[in-house]
Amino acid sequence: MRERFRRTALIKYYLKTIEIAMQAKQIHSFEFLPSVNEMLDKIEGGNIKTTIRAEIIRRELERLRRQITTGGIPLTSRSEAVKRVKANVQAQIRVLLETPLQRVVNATGVVLHTGLGRAPLGEHALQYLQNIACGYVNLEIDLERGRRGERLDLVNDYLTLLSGAQQSAVVNNNAAAVLLMLNSVANRREVIVSRGELIEIGGSFRLPDVMKKSGAKMVEIGTTNRTHLADYENAITSRTAAILLAHTSNYRIQGFTTKPAESDIIELAHHHNLPVLLDLGSGALINMESLGLPHETVVADAVARGFDLVSFSGDKLLGGVQAGIVVGKREYVNKLRKNPLMRVVRCDKLILSMLAFILSRYMVESGPPDIQTYRFLTRSRESLRKMANTVLTGLDDVAKRFFRVEILDSVAEAGSGSLPTETIPSVVLRIQCDKISEVKLAALFRQQDPPVVGYIRAGQFFLDLKAVADKELPFIVNALNRVAEAVASKRGK
């Protein structure tokens, strides 16, 4: 008993000693921190305002204080502290002057990669944008009549012709479209939705949360895997304003499942004079199977089945800019257009201009639309292998010595919740190096100019070519050669 007491006392003593030593190191570390004025004299900010430079320094010093307080690596001298602050502040200033967004080579094998901006717009769209962005545009001016116009009418003809709907509206994303639909037709009233369709979209935004913010009261029916038509019918009361269906675009429920046909739900709702709303999610405007791609619900088919309002994204399978698009019957779409929230979630001139440009590509009869997303999605493995061989022929001697680069067949994904259970044929470069881990290798590729973003799987690093433009191949070649030089240089040291 005495021995145990003695050991406990010793442990407490040593812990206290360590705590005192750490506190002493923290105190010394704080003493080494320079002042803001001292760093202002040491850091050149180019043309950046002195007040902004001072604020960046102040934030960096505060970040270091937090690191010291939480037991981070202590500072050992004032010169070390000055050097660290100077390097970090100068790096932040460079980012601010250059802007943080930069072009990235997408070698992840995910065509509509949310983290990389989803649908790429391509060079033709850029040329159109340059012409639009450099001056004024007829955003809300009717040039023919010489009076105020409606910005939503700029894309209305495209959307109604392509979808077969009577009217359309455009907002800044599909979550906003769903919110606006619900608020316009069901504010302070009930909306019936199946539990199997209570989806969560990217960034942890959940359909029930969007419904709550819309002012509609959600009435859940059925279970996760089984919902019957009788569940819908039994839930309809005098307080019911609409029925909402959500296309499960980012997952599939398989196995012991049941759900009524959409046509039966629509017939039931219309019998009770209720509108049926469809959150379609991805929103394909063309038959994907005709392009050799997996099936996805086409917007025009949903409209033809009798849905009163259909919402979908502009930057997924449509292949355009971030937008939420609603098409449907005129009486309901006009409610959205007249809703005061429309001004809160409306799109600006650049979004509407680019959306009109992308939609115009769908008006042509021949083959897939002439937009970058479908050029990527419909690429053959044969063309991708040719691209891979082009990369291999560009490797210099250092890269050939340090890397083993293999061309392999693989599969890519559409991404952003589109075609969630389907894969698309692709080709990858598997890059192996005995001198560096795959994690560090991937990081070195991300540090190139422009960054090349690949992926790691089963302890190996890959560059997928499905979403790499032909003009981006030199970037991959240069990245391989530069990373090899960095590995060689580090090994030489």
Summary of the structure (lengths in Angstrom):
residues: 493
radius of gyration: 28.7
end to end distance: 56.7
largest distance: 99.6
contacts: 1539
relative contact order: 0.12
helix: 50%
strand: 17%
